Amino acid sequence: MVNYNLLSALLSLPVVGIFLSWIMPKTSQRIYAIFGSLVILAVSIYIALQAGDTPWDVKLVWLPELGLSLNLKWDSVSRWFVILNSLVAVLAFSLRGPWYRKNSRLFTALGFFLMFALNAAFLSNDVILFYLAYEAVFIPMIFMVGIWGSNAKATSVFRFFLMSFFGSVLMLVSMFALIYLFKEQSGQYSSSLPDLIQAASVKNGQALHWCFLGFFLAFAIKVPVFPFHGWLKEVYVNAPMPATLWMSAILSKLGVFGFLRFVLPIFPGLALENQGWILALSAVSILYAAFLAIRANSPKELLAYSSISHLGFVMLGVFSLSSGGASSAILLSIGHTLVSAMLFYGLHLVEERKDVSDLSVSHGLARVYPVLFTFMFIAVLGAVALPGTMNFVGEFLSLLHAFSASVPSVVVGALGVVLGAVYMLKFYQQLGFGEASGDQTVKDLGVYDIAVLSVLVLILIYFGFQPMLLLKGNG
């Protein structure tokens, strides 16, 4: 019961946050949102310390006739994604902008709803519960882009919804097929993950192949992996910065989590059977997105493609189909979240001071804002996986574990490391160097922003030298 109360707090606290958003004064929404997300972050860390390496699996019967239950699982996979969810929310809520001037209560409520949906997804050990949470994530993102987005936001929202919904429908059909398969074998319905793993383990045939592809496509679109990335550029560019930060830093990890929690345990044989082309697809994703990032002229566009490229390394780790590969994928997911959040957070601080929508010209801002660009430089070094950062350990281990499965994919992926340095240094050079122009009246970083970025830097470097603290118990 204690475990259930603690895990349910990760769902109930964001719900309380939603309701309190409509009560708090409009002028206090930013402070309230930061404080509320810090409380949920503290609870997440407390649970991690209490649980240690011991998995917590709690189950509350919901609709027994249909085999539905509130089945929550806290283990070495879910804990990091839940903690990252709260951390990213703190960063997103910290960004100042029109979302706190126009419908601030709605923005805060949507942010807490997103935290609730993501926590529900990351804690799910039941496929229907996961699907409901997975779909609920779309709601706040669509509203954020539609209300506070810019330029072609309607087109962006439509493409984002259409591709995501297509994958979701395929996954839902696959879930129903597995539930029906368990019904055939046991005589009763169940959507619990352990039951579906058992059902799939004694079944073979074409139907199971289609179920595997249904799950794979849904999560490949969410990551995204080439060629299922068509929605990403327009959404990232036209979304308000908090939504972009959320999408890059944590929503993409929903796909990674889906592969680790559902695809590999339910379909281990089919994952091995399809391992070759999936690793090849991941390697192409690294390379293709890297070339697009090099050609990009918008900072947001460059960072969007950078995210695709780096998540390709995560996919190599996942589909190395080893416990070490899974651990490296989780470690790299944490590193990517930190670096991506730092880059978009820093880019927002830059945009507060000057319009930097064009990377074809140099802006020369490093001299004007030396503290800000020191943090940006550290984030860039993390993005290029410099030794001493956790991204280096994650990328190295992902390539190492994938090597025995597909040497060509690792060779292509390693080339992506070199190209990553090219586009990230381009990003920093065009923003930081050259002759500064225009009115540079806004001061350098304040105390709060320095504190936020300092914490991220410390985490990034500390676990770069002590990665085993994160790898322990994973896989």
C-alpha positions in Angstrom: 0.0 0.0 0.0 2.9 2.4 0.7 4.3 1.7 -2.7 0.9 2.4 -4.3 0.5 5.6 -2.4 3.9 6.9 -3.4 3.5 6.0 -7.1 -0.1 7.4 -7.2 1.3 10.6 -5.9 3.2 11.0 -9.1 -0.2 11.0 -10.9 -2.3 12.9 -8.3 0.2 15.8 -7.7 0.1 17.0 -11.4 -3.7 16.7 -11.3 -3.8 19.0 -8.2 -1.4 21.3 -10.1 -3.9 21.6 -12.9 -6.8 22.7 -10.6 -4.6 25.1 -8.6 -3.5 26.7 -11.9 -7.0 28.2 -12.2 -6.9 29.6 -8.7 -3.5 31.2 -8.6 -3.2 34.8 -9.7 -2.2 35.3 -13.3 0.8 37.3 -12.3 2.1 34.5 -10.1 1.7 31.6 -12.6 5.4 31.3 -13.5 6.5 31.1 -9.8 3.7 28.7 -9.0 4.5 26.5 -12.0 8.2 26.3 -11.1 7.5 25.6 -7.5 4.8 22.9 -8.3 7.1 21.1 -10.8 10.0 21.2 -8.2 7.7 19.5 -5.7 6.9 16.7 -8.1 10.6 16.4 -9.0 11.4 16.1 -5.2 8.8 13.4 -4.8 10.3 11.5 -7.8 13.8 11.6 -6.4 12.5 10.6 -3.0 10.8 7.5 -4.5 14.0 6.6 -6.4 15.9 6.8 -3.1 13.3 4.7 -1.3 13.0 2.0 -4.0 16.7 1.7 -4.8 17.2 -1.1 -7.3 14.1 -2.9 -6.1 11.2 -2.8 -8.7 7.8 -1.7 -7.4 4.8 -3.2 -9.1 1.4 -2.2 -7.9 -2.0 -3.2 -9.3 -5.5 -1.8 -8.7 -8.3 -3.6 -10.5 -10.3 -1.2 -12.7 -12.7 -3.2 -15.0 -12.2 -6.9 -14.2 -14.7 -8.0 -16.9 -12.4 -6.4 -19.5 -9.2 -7.3 -17.8 -8.3 -3.6 -17.2 -6.3 -2.5 -14.2 -4.3 0.4 -12.9 -1.0 -1.4 -13.1 2.0 0.8 -12.2 5.6 -0.2 -12.4 8.6 1.6 -11.0 11.9 0.0 -12.1 15.3 0.8 -13.6 13.7 2.0 -16.8 10.7 4.1 -15.6 12.5 5.9 -12.8 14.8 7.9 -15.0 12.1 9.0 -17.4 9.8 10.0 -14.6 12.6 12.1 -13.0 13.5 13.6 -16.3 9.8 14.5 -16.9 9.7 16.7 -13.8 13.1 18.2 -14.5 12.1 19.2 -18.0 8.9 20.7 -16.7 10.9 22.9 -14.3 12.9 24.2 -17.3 10.0 24.7 -19.6 8.0 26.6 -16.9 11.1 28.7 -16.2 11.0 30.2 -19.8 9.6 33.7 -19.9 7.4 34.7 -22.8 3.9 35.5 -24.2 2.5 32.2 -22.8 2.6 34.0 -19.4 1.0 37.1 -20.8 -1.7 35.4 -22.9 -3.8 32.8 -21.2 -1.2 32.1 -18.5 -3.5 29.9 -16.4 -4.2 27.7 -19.5 -0.5 27.4 -20.2 0.3 26.3 -16.7 -2.6 23.9 -16.6 -1.6 22.3 -19.9 2.0 21.9 -18.6 0.8 20.0 -15.5 -1.6 17.9 -17.6 1.4 17.0 -19.8 3.4 16.0 -16.7 0.4 13.8 -15.6 0.1 12.1 -19.0 3.8 11.5 -19.3 4.1 10.1 -15.7 1.1 7.8 -16.4 2.8 6.6 -19.6 6.2 6.0 -18.0 4.7 4.1 -15.0 2.3 2.0 -17.1 2.6 -1.8 -16.9 -0.7 -2.2 -18.8 -1.0 -1.6 -22.5 -4.5 0.1 -22.4 -3.4 2.4 -19.6 -0.3 3.2 -21.6 -2.3 3.9 -24.7 -4.7 6.3 -22.9 -1.7 8.2 -21.4 0.1 8.1 -24.8 -2.8 9.7 -26.5 -3.4 12.2 -23.7 0.1 13.6 -24.3 -1.0 15.0 -27.7 -3.7 17.3 -26.1 -1.5 19.9 -24.4 1.0 19.9 -27.2 -1.6 20.6 -29.8 -3.0 23.4 -27.7 0.4 24.9 -27.0 1.4 25.0 -30.7 -2.1 26.2 -31.8 -2.3 29.0 -29.3 1.2 30.3 -28.8 2.9 29.0 -32.0 4.0 31.2 -34.9 3.8 31.2 -38.7 2.3 28.0 -40.1 1.2 26.7 -36.8 -2.1 25.2 -38.2 -0.2 23.2 -40.7 2.3 22.1 -38.1 -0.4 20.9 -35.7 -2.2 19.1 -38.5 0.9 17.2 -39.6 1.9 16.4 -36.1 -1.5 15.1 -35.2 -2.0 13.1 -38.5 1.3 11.2 -38.3 1.1 10.6 -34.6 -2.5 9.4 -34.8 -1.7 7.1 -37.7 1.0 5.4 -35.5 -1.3 5.3 -32.5 -4.1 3.5 -34.4 -1.7 0.9 -35.6 -0.5 0.4 -32.0 -4.0 0.2 -30.7 -5.0 -2.5 -33.2 -1.9 -4.5 -32.3 -2.8 -4.2 -28.6 -6.3 -5.5 -29.3 -4.8 -8.4 -31.2 -2.6 -9.3 -28.3 -5.5 -9.0 -25.8 -7.6 -11.3 -28.0 -4.7 -13.7 -28.2 -4.5 -13.9 -24.4 -8.3 -14.4 -24.3 -8.0 -17.4 -26.7 -5.3 -19.0 -24.5 -6.7 -18.3 -21.0 -10.4 -17.7 -21.5 -10.3 -14.2 -20.0 -9.3 -10.7 -21.1 -6.2 -9.0 -19.9 -4.2 -6.0 -21.0 -1.5 -6.4 -18.4 2.0 -6.5 -19.9 3.1 -9.7 -18.2 0.0 -11.5 -19.5 0.6 -10.3 -23.0 4.3 -11.3 -22.9 3.2 -14.8 -21.9 0.6 -14.9 -24.7 3.1 -13.8 -27.3 5.7 -16.2 -26.1 3.6 -19.3 -27.1 2.3 -17.8 -30.4 4.0 -17.5 -33.8 2.8 -16.6 -37.2 2.1 -13.7 -39.5 -0.3 -12.0 -37.1 2.4 -11.5 -34.5 4.6 -9.9 -37.2 1.9 -7.3 -37.9 1.6 -6.6 -34.2 5.3 -6.0 -33.9 5.2 -3.6 -36.9 2.3 -1.7 -35.4 4.1 -1.1 -32.2 7.4 -0.3 -34.0 5.8 2.3 -36.3 4.1 4.1 -33.4 7.3 4.5 -31.5 9.4 5.2 -34.5 7.2 8.2 -35.3 7.4 9.4 -31.8 11.3 9.2 -31.5 11.4 10.0 -34.5 13.5 7.7 -36.7 14.0 8.3 -40.5 11.8 8.2 -42.6 9.1 8.9 -40.0 10.3 12.3 -39.1 8.3 14.4 -41.5 6.3 16.1 -38.8 9.3 17.3 -36.7 10.8 20.3 -38.5 7.7 22.4 -38.8 6.5 21.7 -35.3 9.8 22.5 -33.7 10.2 25.7 -35.7 6.7 27.0 -35.2 6.0 25.8 -31.6 6.6 28.1 -28.7 9.9 27.5 -27.0 8.5 25.6 -23.9 6.7 23.2 -26.3 9.8 22.7 -28.4 11.8 22.0 -25.3 9.3 19.5 -24.0 9.1 17.7 -27.4 12.9 17.4 -27.9 13.9 16.7 -24.3 11.2 14.3 -23.0 8.4 13.5 -25.6 10.9 11.9 -27.9 11.8 9.6 -25.0 8.3 8.2 -24.9 9.2 6.3 -28.1 12.5 5.1 -26.5 10.6 4.0 -23.4 8.0 2.2 -25.6 10.7 0.1 -27.3 12.3 -0.8 -24.0 9.1 -1.5 -22.0 6.8 -3.1 -24.6 8.4 -4.0 -27.9 11.5 -5.9 -26.7 9.8 -7.8 -23.9 6.7 -8.8 -26.0 8.5 -9.5 -29.2 12.1 -10.6 -28.4 12.2 -13.1 -31.3 10.8 -10.7 -33.8 13.1 -7.9 -32.6 16.1 -10.3 -33.2 14.7 -11.3 -36.6 14.3 -7.6 -37.7 17.4 -6.4 -35.9 19.5 -5.9 -39.1 17.2 -3.5 -41.0 16.3 -1.6 -37.8 19.9 -1.0 -37.0 20.5 0.1 -40.6 17.6 2.5 -40.3 18.9 3.9 -37.1 22.4 4.5 -38.7 20.8 6.2 -41.8 18.8 8.3 -39.4 22.0 9.5 -37.7 23.6 10.4 -41.0 20.6 11.8 -42.9 19.6 14.1 -40.0 23.2 15.2 -39.6 23.4 16.4 -43.2 20.0 18.2 -42.8 21.4 19.9 -39.7 24.5 21.1 -41.6 22.3 22.7 -44.2 19.8 24.3 -41.8 19.7 28.1 -41.5 17.4 28.4 -38.6 18.7 27.6 -35.1 15.6 25.7 -34.1 15.7 23.7 -37.3 19.3 22.8 -36.8 18.6 21.6 -33.2 15.5 19.7 -34.4 17.6 17.7 -36.9 20.4 17.3 -34.3 17.8 15.7 -32.0 16.9 13.1 -34.6 20.6 12.3 -35.3 21.5 11.8 -31.6 18.4 9.7 -31.0 19.7 7.4 -33.7 22.5 6.5 -31.4 19.9 5.6 -28.7 18.2 3.3 -31.2 21.4 1.6 -31.9 21.8 0.9 -28.2 18.2 -0.3 -27.9 18.3 -2.7 -30.8 21.7 -4.1 -30.0 19.4 -6.4 -28.0 21.7 -6.7 -25.0 21.3 -5.6 -21.4 24.4 -3.4 -21.8 22.9 -1.8 -24.9 19.6 -1.0 -23.1 21.6 0.6 -20.3 23.6 2.7 -22.7 20.4 3.8 -24.4 18.9 4.9 -21.1 22.2 6.7 -20.2 22.3 8.5 -23.6 18.6 9.3 -23.3 19.3 11.1 -20.0 22.3 12.9 -21.6 20.3 13.9 -24.6 17.5 15.3 -22.4 20.0 17.4 -20.4 21.9 18.7 -23.5 18.7 19.3 -25.6 17.1 21.2 -22.7 20.2 23.3 -22.2 20.4 24.2 -25.9 16.8 25.2 -26.2 16.8 27.0 -22.9 19.9 28.8 -23.9 18.5 29.6 -27.4 15.4 31.1 -25.8 17.7 33.3 -23.6 19.5 34.4 -26.8 16.2 35.1 -28.6 15.1 37.3 -25.6 18.1 39.5 -26.4 18.2 39.4 -30.2 16.5 37.9 -33.2 18.7 35.0 -34.3 16.3 33.3 -36.7 19.0 33.2 -39.5 22.2 31.3 -39.2 23.5 32.4 -42.6 24.8 35.5 -41.0 27.1 35.9 -37.9 25.6 37.5 -34.9 28.7 38.0 -32.7 26.9 37.7 -29.4 29.6 35.9 -27.3 31.4 39.1 -26.5 28.1 40.8 -25.5 26.8 37.9 -23.4 29.9 36.0 -22.2 28.2 34.1 -19.3 25.3 32.9 -21.5 27.6 31.8 -24.3 29.9 30.0 -21.8 26.9 27.8 -20.9 26.0 27.5 -24.5 29.5 26.3 -25.3 29.3 23.6 -22.6 26.0 22.5 -24.0 27.6 22.2 -27.5 30.5 20.2 -26.1 27.9 17.9 -24.5 26.1 17.6 -27.8 29.3 16.6 -29.7 29.9 13.9 -27.0 33.1 15.3 -25.6 34.9 12.9 -23.2 33.9 13.9 -19.7 30.2 14.3 -20.5 27.7 11.5 -20.1 26.8 11.8 -23.8 30.3 10.5 -24.6 29.8 7.4 -22.4 26.3 6.8 -23.8 27.3 7.1 -27.5 30.5 5.0 -27.0 28.6 2.2 -25.3 25.8 2.3 -27.8 28.2 1.9 -30.7 30.2 -0.7 -28.8 27.1 -2.9 -28.0 25.8 -2.5 -31.5 29.1 -3.5 -33.1 28.6 -7.3 -32.7 25.2 -7.0 -34.3 26.0 -4.8 -37.3 29.5 -3.5 -38.1 28.3 -1.4 -41.1 25.7 0.4 -39.0 28.3 1.3 -36.3 30.7 2.6 -39.0 27.9 4.8 -40.4 26.9 5.9 -36.9 30.5 6.8 -36.1 30.6 9.1 -39.1 27.6 10.8 -37.6 29.8 11.7 -34.6 32.1 13.7 -36.9 29.2 15.4 -38.6 27.7 16.2 -35.3 30.7 18.3 -34.4 30.4 20.1 -37.8 26.8 21.3 -37.3 27.0 22.0 -33.6 30.2 24.2 -34.1 28.4 25.9 -37.0 25.5 26.6 -34.6 27.8 28.1 -32.0 30.1 30.0 -34.4 27.2 31.8 -36.2 25.6 32.8 -33.0 28.6 33.7 -31.0 31.3 35.0 -33.3 31.4 37.8 -35.8 30.6 41.5 -35.4 27.7 42.2 -33.1 25.0 44.4 -34.6 21.8 46.1 -33.4 20.8 47.3 -30.0 22.4 45.1 -27.3 20.7 46.6 -24.2 19.5 43.5 -22.4 21.9 42.4 -19.7 23.7 39.0 -19.4 22.2 36.2 -17.4 20.5 36.8 -14.1 21.0 34.7 -10.9 18.1 32.3 -11.6 19.2 31.4 -15.1 22.8 30.9 -14.0 21.6 28.6 -11.2 19.4 26.5 -13.5 22.1 26.1 -16.2 24.8 25.4 -13.6 22.8 22.5 -12.2 22.4 21.0 -15.6 26.2 21.4 -16.3 27.0 19.7 -13.0 24.8 16.8 -13.7 26.1 16.4 -17.2 29.8 16.4 -16.1 29.4 14.5 -12.8 27.7 11.5 -14.4 30.2 11.8 -17.3 32.8 10.7 -14.8 30.5 8.5 -12.7 28.2 6.8 -15.3 27.9 3.6 -13.3 25.7 5.4 -10.8 23.1 5.7 -13.7 23.9 2.4 -15.3 23.5 0.4 -12.1 20.4 -1.7 -12.1 19.5 -0.9 -15.8 18.9 -3.4 -18.5 
